[in-house]
């Protein structure tokens, strides 16, 4: 698979001026905010082309985001199905605002498949505009993953509780963009000894996970059977689902899980922890992987 190397036209942060108010004192200061821009994901096969999702994301690692989204949603099953990932460079990637041409080429990613026809995409209809709150509900959601061929986690990997407790601090220290902007979620991949393997940040927590999944897919690292994923926000159904697609056995969150996330983890053999803060954490599914002594 070939990839086009191109830098986005904007970075992942932007400078602004803000009025700082402290008690009765005010002052104007410069600040940096995380960039939020739409990313359109197009799928290409033969002479067919279709937009499959539009998501608001922080620019950066866009090819990983595209690949990770397609893999975790079951559109592709392996890296070899991708012929090429590229930013859009045609005239459709621009529009006019008044008499000014606005270039959008780095906000459109095309994933070209080796197949001559597009796959069936009914499962992606809910994603045409994705948000941080998107998701599915109910037992049917879990059953649909089994029907898709998603298998339970079979890893016998374990982690000492003391190692687990130290992961949120390591995640936070590695969040360089968060240090500058204070406005990003993170998904971090760790080995069983607590060493950080890879971290991805994004304004959307699902995007951060997709970037991590996409990195593992494109780098040929799958399955991730001896890894732990730690997320900076809550544990939702979709985040747990995305971790399951790459075989991660232990999912840790610094915040609360949803009930559907717990049901999903329990059904597919994943260890799910929440409220991982300081010396405490809760285990909601498959505690046998956590060594307490």
VEXDREN-2710 file (C-alpha; in Angstrom, 1 decimal):
% VEXDREN-2710
k/r/px/py/pz
1/UNK/0.0/0.0/0.0
2/UNK/1.3/3.4/-0.9
3/UNK/0.6/6.6/1.0
4/UNK/0.7/10.2/0.1
5/UNK/2.8/12.3/2.5
6/UNK/1.3/15.7/2.8
7/UNK/1.2/18.2/5.6
8/UNK/-2.2/19.7/6.5
9/UNK/-2.6/23.3/5.6
10/UNK/-3.2/24.1/9.3
11/UNK/-1.7/22.8/12.4
12/UNK/-3.5/21.1/15.3
13/UNK/-3.5/24.3/17.4
14/UNK/-4.3/28.0/16.8
15/UNK/-3.4/31.1/18.7
16/UNK/-6.1/33.4/20.0
17/UNK/-6.4/36.4/22.3
18/UNK/-8.6/36.1/25.4
19/UNK/-9.7/38.3/28.2
20/UNK/-8.6/36.7/31.5
21/UNK/-10.7/37.6/34.5
22/UNK/-9.4/37.0/38.0
23/UNK/-11.5/38.4/40.8
24/UNK/-11.8/42.1/39.7
25/UNK/-8.7/42.2/37.6
26/UNK/-8.7/41.7/33.8
27/UNK/-6.0/41.4/31.2
28/UNK/-5.7/40.4/27.6
29/UNK/-3.4/37.4/27.0
30/UNK/-2.5/35.1/24.1
31/UNK/-3.6/31.5/24.3
32/UNK/-3.6/28.4/22.1
33/UNK/-6.7/26.3/21.4
34/UNK/-7.1/22.9/19.8
35/UNK/-8.2/23.1/16.2
36/UNK/-11.5/21.5/15.3
37/UNK/-12.2/20.9/11.6
38/UNK/-14.4/18.6/9.6
39/UNK/-12.9/15.6/7.9
40/UNK/-14.8/13.9/5.1
41/UNK/-13.9/10.3/4.6
42/UNK/-14.4/9.0/1.0
43/UNK/-14.2/5.4/-0.1
44/UNK/-13.1/4.5/-3.6
45/UNK/-13.3/1.2/-5.4
46/UNK/-12.9/0.9/-9.2
47/UNK/-15.1/3.7/-10.7
48/UNK/-17.2/4.0/-7.6
49/UNK/-16.8/6.7/-4.9
50/UNK/-18.8/7.3/-1.8
51/UNK/-18.6/9.6/1.2
52/UNK/-19.0/7.3/4.2
53/UNK/-18.5/9.7/7.2
54/UNK/-17.9/13.3/8.1
55/UNK/-16.4/13.8/11.5
56/UNK/-15.1/16.8/13.5
57/UNK/-11.5/16.1/14.4
58/UNK/-8.2/17.7/15.3
59/UNK/-6.0/17.7/12.2
60/UNK/-3.1/15.3/12.3
61/UNK/-2.8/11.5/11.7
62/UNK/-5.7/11.7/9.3
63/UNK/-4.7/8.6/7.4
64/UNK/-4.6/6.6/10.6
65/UNK/-8.0/8.0/11.6
66/UNK/-9.5/6.9/8.2
67/UNK/-7.9/3.4/8.3
68/UNK/-8.8/2.9/11.9
69/UNK/-12.4/4.0/11.4
70/UNK/-12.9/1.6/8.5
71/UNK/-11.3/-1.3/10.3
72/UNK/-13.1/-0.8/13.6
73/UNK/-16.4/-0.4/11.9
74/UNK/-15.9/-3.7/9.9
75/UNK/-15.7/-2.1/6.4
76/UNK/-12.3/-3.7/5.9
77/UNK/-10.9/-6.7/7.7
78/UNK/-7.2/-6.3/6.9
79/UNK/-4.6/-3.8/5.8
80/UNK/-4.0/-5.4/2.4
81/UNK/-7.5/-4.4/1.3
82/UNK/-6.3/-0.8/1.1
83/UNK/-4.5/0.2/-2.1
84/UNK/-3.9/3.9/-1.2
85/UNK/-4.8/6.6/1.2
86/UNK/-4.5/10.2/0.0
87/UNK/-5.8/13.7/0.6
88/UNK/-8.2/14.9/-2.0
89/UNK/-6.6/17.1/-4.6
90/UNK/-9.4/17.6/-7.2
91/UNK/-11.4/20.8/-7.7
92/UNK/-14.3/19.5/-5.5
93/UNK/-11.9/20.0/-2.6
94/UNK/-12.5/23.8/-2.7
95/UNK/-15.4/26.2/-2.6
96/UNK/-15.8/29.9/-2.9
97/UNK/-16.8/32.2/0.0
98/UNK/-17.7/35.4/-1.8
99/UNK/-14.9/35.9/-4.2
100/UNK/-12.3/34.0/-2.1
101/UNK/-11.4/30.4/-2.9
102/UNK/-11.3/28.2/0.3
103/UNK/-9.1/25.2/0.0
104/UNK/-10.5/22.1/1.7
105/UNK/-8.2/19.4/0.2
106/UNK/-6.6/18.6/3.6
107/UNK/-10.1/18.1/5.1
108/UNK/-11.0/15.3/2.7
109/UNK/-9.3/11.8/2.8
110/UNK/-9.9/9.2/0.1
111/UNK/-9.3/5.6/0.9
112/UNK/-8.9/3.5/-2.3
113/UNK/-9.6/-0.2/-2.0
114/UNK/-8.2/-2.9/-4.1
115/UNK/-11.7/-4.2/-4.8
116/UNK/-13.5/-3.0/-8.0
117/UNK/-16.7/-2.5/-6.1
118/UNK/-17.7/-0.7/-2.9
119/UNK/-18.6/-3.0/0.0
120/UNK/-22.1/-2.8/1.5
121/UNK/-22.2/0.1/3.9
122/UNK/-25.5/0.1/5.8
123/UNK/-23.8/-0.1/9.2
124/UNK/-22.1/3.3/8.5
125/UNK/-25.3/5.3/7.8
126/UNK/-25.4/6.4/11.5
127/UNK/-21.9/7.8/11.0
128/UNK/-22.6/10.2/8.2
129/UNK/-22.1/13.0/10.7
130/UNK/-20.3/11.6/13.7
131/UNK/-20.0/13.4/17.1
132/UNK/-18.5/12.7/20.4
133/UNK/-22.0/11.5/21.5
134/UNK/-22.7/9.1/18.6
135/UNK/-23.4/5.5/19.4
136/UNK/-25.8/2.6/19.4
137/UNK/-28.1/1.4/22.1
138/UNK/-29.4/-2.0/23.3
139/UNK/-28.8/-5.6/23.1
140/UNK/-29.1/-5.6/19.3
141/UNK/-25.9/-3.6/19.1
142/UNK/-23.9/-6.3/20.8
143/UNK/-25.6/-9.1/18.7
144/UNK/-24.7/-7.2/15.5
145/UNK/-21.0/-7.3/16.4
146/UNK/-21.2/-11.1/16.8
147/UNK/-23.0/-11.3/13.4
148/UNK/-20.2/-9.2/11.9
149/UNK/-17.7/-11.8/13.0
150/UNK/-16.1/-10.0/16.0
151/UNK/-14.6/-12.7/18.3
152/UNK/-14.3/-12.7/22.1
153/UNK/-10.9/-11.7/23.5
154/UNK/-8.9/-14.9/24.1
155/UNK/-5.8/-13.3/25.6
156/UNK/-4.6/-14.6/29.0
157/UNK/-2.6/-11.4/29.5
158/UNK/-2.5/-10.1/33.1
159/UNK/-1.4/-6.8/34.7
160/UNK/-0.4/-6.0/38.3
161/UNK/-2.8/-3.5/39.9
162/UNK/0.2/-1.3/40.8
163/UNK/1.1/-1.0/37.1
164/UNK/-2.4/-0.2/36.2
165/UNK/-2.6/2.6/38.8
166/UNK/0.4/4.3/37.2
167/UNK/-1.0/4.5/33.7
168/UNK/-3.2/7.6/33.8
169/UNK/-0.2/9.7/35.0
170/UNK/1.9/8.4/32.2
171/UNK/-0.9/9.1/29.7
172/UNK/-1.2/12.6/31.0
173/UNK/2.5/13.4/30.9
174/UNK/2.7/12.2/27.2
175/UNK/-0.2/14.5/26.1
176/UNK/1.9/17.3/24.6
177/UNK/-0.9/18.9/22.7
178/UNK/-3.2/18.9/25.8
179/UNK/-0.4/20.8/27.7
180/UNK/-0.7/23.5/25.1
181/UNK/-4.5/23.7/24.6
182/UNK/-6.2/21.9/27.5
183/UNK/-8.9/20.7/25.2
184/UNK/-8.1/17.2/23.9
185/UNK/-8.9/13.6/24.6
186/UNK/-6.2/10.9/24.4
187/UNK/-6.0/7.2/23.8
188/UNK/-2.8/5.5/24.9
189/UNK/-1.5/2.0/24.1
190/UNK/0.7/0.4/26.8
191/UNK/2.4/-2.9/27.2
192/UNK/1.8/-5.2/30.2
193/UNK/4.8/-3.7/32.0
194/UNK/3.3/-0.2/31.7
195/UNK/5.5/1.2/29.0
196/UNK/3.8/3.6/26.6
197/UNK/3.8/2.2/23.0
198/UNK/1.8/4.9/21.2
199/UNK/-0.5/7.8/22.0
200/UNK/-3.0/9.7/19.9
201/UNK/-4.8/12.9/20.8
202/UNK/-7.9/14.4/19.3
203/UNK/-10.8/16.7/20.2
204/UNK/-13.1/13.7/19.8
205/UNK/-12.4/10.7/22.0
206/UNK/-13.6/8.3/19.2
207/UNK/-11.2/9.9/16.8
208/UNK/-8.3/9.4/19.2
209/UNK/-9.1/5.7/19.4
210/UNK/-9.5/5.4/15.6
211/UNK/-6.1/7.0/15.1
212/UNK/-4.6/4.5/17.5
213/UNK/-6.3/1.6/15.8
214/UNK/-5.3/3.0/12.4
215/UNK/-1.6/3.2/13.5
216/UNK/-1.6/-0.4/14.6
217/UNK/-3.3/-1.5/11.4
218/UNK/-1.0/0.4/9.0
219/UNK/2.1/-0.6/10.9
220/UNK/1.2/-4.3/10.9
221/UNK/1.0/-4.5/14.7
222/UNK/-2.3/-6.5/15.0
223/UNK/-3.6/-8.2/17.0
224/UNK/-2.8/-6.2/20.2
225/UNK/-3.3/-9.2/22.5
226/UNK/-0.6/-8.2/25.0
227/UNK/-1.6/-4.5/25.4
228/UNK/-3.6/-2.2/27.6
229/UNK/-5.5/0.8/26.3
230/UNK/-6.1/3.8/28.5
231/UNK/-8.5/6.6/27.6
232/UNK/-8.8/10.0/29.1
233/UNK/-12.6/10.2/29.2
234/UNK/-15.4/7.8/29.9
235/UNK/-15.7/4.3/28.5
236/UNK/-18.4/4.2/25.9
237/UNK/-19.8/1.4/23.8
238/UNK/-18.0/2.5/20.7
239/UNK/-14.6/2.9/22.3
240/UNK/-14.8/-0.6/23.8
241/UNK/-16.0/-1.9/20.4
242/UNK/-13.0/-0.3/18.6
243/UNK/-10.6/-1.8/21.2
244/UNK/-12.2/-5.2/20.7
245/UNK/-11.6/-5.2/16.9
246/UNK/-7.9/-5.1/17.5
247/UNK/-7.9/-7.7/20.2
248/UNK/-7.0/-5.5/23.2
249/UNK/-7.8/-7.5/26.4
250/UNK/-7.7/-4.7/29.0
251/UNK/-9.5/-1.4/28.7
252/UNK/-9.0/1.3/31.3
253/UNK/-10.8/4.6/31.7
254/UNK/-10.2/7.5/34.1
255/UNK/-14.0/8.1/34.1
256/UNK/-17.2/6.1/34.2
257/UNK/-18.3/3.4/31.7
258/UNK/-21.7/3.2/30.2
259/UNK/-23.9/0.2/31.0
260/UNK/-23.7/-0.9/27.4
261/UNK/-19.9/-0.7/27.4
262/UNK/-19.9/-3.0/30.5
263/UNK/-22.3/-5.4/28.8
264/UNK/-20.1/-5.5/25.7
265/UNK/-16.9/-6.1/27.6
266/UNK/-18.5/-8.8/29.6
267/UNK/-19.9/-10.5/26.5
268/UNK/-16.6/-10.5/24.6
269/UNK/-14.2/-11.3/27.4
270/UNK/-12.6/-7.9/27.9
271/UNK/-11.4/-6.6/31.2
272/UNK/-13.0/-3.2/31.7
273/UNK/-11.9/-0.8/34.5
274/UNK/-13.2/2.7/35.3
275/UNK/-12.5/5.6/37.6
276/UNK/-8.8/4.7/37.4
277/UNK/-7.5/7.6/39.6
278/UNK/-4.8/7.5/42.2
279/UNK/-4.9/4.4/44.3
280/UNK/-8.4/3.4/43.4
281/UNK/-10.2/1.9/40.4
282/UNK/-13.3/-0.1/39.7
283/UNK/-13.5/-3.4/37.6
284/UNK/-16.7/-3.9/35.7
285/UNK/-15.9/-7.0/33.7
286/UNK/-13.4/-9.9/33.8
287/UNK/-11.3/-8.9/36.8
288/UNK/-9.2/-12.1/36.5
289/UNK/-6.6/-10.3/34.4
290/UNK/-5.7/-7.8/37.2
291/UNK/-3.2/-9.2/39.8
292/UNK/-4.1/-7.7/43.2
293/UNK/-1.2/-9.2/45.0
END
